[in-house]
Amino acid sequence: MHLAYPVVLSSLLFCTGLYGILARRNAILVLMSVELMLNAVNLNLVAFDVWLSRTAEETLHSGQALTLFTITIAAAEIGIGLAIVLAVHRNRGTADIDKLRDTAEGHEPESDGTEDPDEAQGSGRPERGEKAEATA
């Protein structure tokens, strides 16, 4: 088999994964797209390992060893990634990446210019050096 076949297949897999990362907003689909990209890299590693072992006298199969290492790392990554996505979904109620960016701590939602005049004077929190008023 020629080297071009697995290289073309892996490039198609990688481009599909890249499209999935750029176009999807669901965190689980983004993780699946990352897995597609890692599988494309694994296919390239094995294909080039077989191709190089035919030309060299020594066969170390370092590409296949790297592939096993990459599969192990990918399994750990998907396990931790899914645990994080499930925890965020339980806390916030969504796995939509855009909505998660909007509700991040420290980021106020953008206002449309129609503020309440009472809220424009202050945030309600005491400034540095001021003491909070006790409300009874």
Secondary structure, 3 states (H helix, E strand, C coil): CCCHHHHHHHHHHHHHHHHHHHHCCEHHHHHHHHHHHHHHHHHHHHHHHHHHHHHCCCCCCHHHHHHHHHHHHHHHHHHHHHHHHHHHHHHHCCCEHHHHHHCCCCCCCCCCCCCCHHHHCCCCCCCCCCCCCCCC
